[in-house]
Amino acid sequence: MVLTKLLSNENGIVRYMYQPEKDGEPGILLYDKLNNKPEIEKLAENDIKSTFYRDHVFGMIRKNLNNPPKERLLIWY
């Protein structure tokens, strides 16, 4: 599970706060829509040892580039 909140969507850059398991210090992920490039501004405290959570968030961003949700809780089984 990972909580996401849209911070900004300006100048072709979508910027999200993400917090794995809704615990620990959140991180910030960017997606450059013009260059189709994901970027990490700040890793979340609980996402340092793997790419698992940020990959889920980048997938959600890619699927919603034209209408990014303001807040979403991503849950999988």
C-alpha positions as CSV (number, residue, x, y, z in Angstrom):
1,M,0.0,0.0,0.0
2,V,1.2,3.5,-0.8
3,L,-0.4,6.9,-0.3
4,T,0.0,9.5,-3.0
5,K,-0.8,13.2,-3.1
6,L,-0.5,15.5,-6.1
7,L,1.8,18.4,-5.2
8,S,1.8,20.1,-8.6
9,N,1.1,19.7,-12.3
10,E,2.9,22.6,-14.1
11,N,5.1,23.1,-17.1
12,G,4.9,19.5,-18.2
13,I,6.0,18.1,-14.8
14,V,3.7,16.1,-12.5
15,R,5.0,16.1,-8.9
16,Y,3.7,13.6,-6.2
17,M,4.4,13.0,-2.6
18,Y,4.3,9.3,-1.8
19,Q,4.4,7.4,1.5
20,P,4.8,3.6,1.6
21,E,2.5,1.9,4.1
22,K,1.4,5.4,5.2
23,D,4.4,5.3,7.6
24,G,7.7,7.1,7.8
25,E,9.0,10.2,6.0
26,P,7.4,10.6,2.6
27,G,9.2,11.0,-0.6
28,I,8.7,13.0,-3.8
29,L,8.5,11.7,-7.3
30,L,8.4,13.7,-10.6
31,Y,7.3,12.7,-14.0
32,D,8.4,14.8,-17.0
33,K,5.5,14.5,-19.5
34,L,7.4,16.2,-22.3
35,N,10.3,13.7,-22.2
36,N,8.4,10.8,-20.8
37,K,10.9,10.5,-18.0
38,P,10.3,9.5,-14.3
39,E,12.6,11.2,-11.7
40,I,13.2,10.9,-8.0
41,E,13.4,14.1,-6.1
42,K,13.5,12.5,-2.7
43,L,13.2,8.8,-1.7
44,A,10.7,7.9,1.0
45,E,12.2,6.6,4.2
46,N,10.6,3.1,3.7
47,D,11.5,2.9,0.0
48,I,15.3,3.1,0.1
49,K,16.2,-0.6,-0.3
50,S,14.0,-1.4,-3.4
51,T,12.1,0.2,-6.2
52,F,8.8,-1.6,-5.3
53,Y,6.7,1.3,-4.1
54,R,8.0,4.0,-6.4
55,D,7.4,1.7,-9.4
56,H,3.7,1.4,-8.4
57,V,3.5,5.2,-8.1
58,F,5.2,5.8,-11.5
59,G,2.8,3.3,-13.0
60,M,-0.2,5.2,-11.6
61,I,1.2,8.5,-12.9
62,R,1.8,7.1,-16.4
63,K,-1.8,5.8,-16.5
64,N,-3.2,9.2,-15.4
65,L,-1.0,11.8,-17.2
66,N,-4.0,13.6,-18.7
67,N,-5.9,13.8,-15.4
68,P,-3.7,13.1,-12.4
69,P,-5.7,12.3,-9.2
70,K,-5.2,14.7,-6.3
71,E,-4.9,11.9,-3.8
72,R,-4.9,8.1,-4.2
73,L,-4.2,5.1,-2.0
74,L,-2.7,2.4,-4.1
75,I,-3.5,-1.1,-2.8
76,W,-2.5,-4.4,-4.3
77,Y,-2.6,-8.1,-3.3
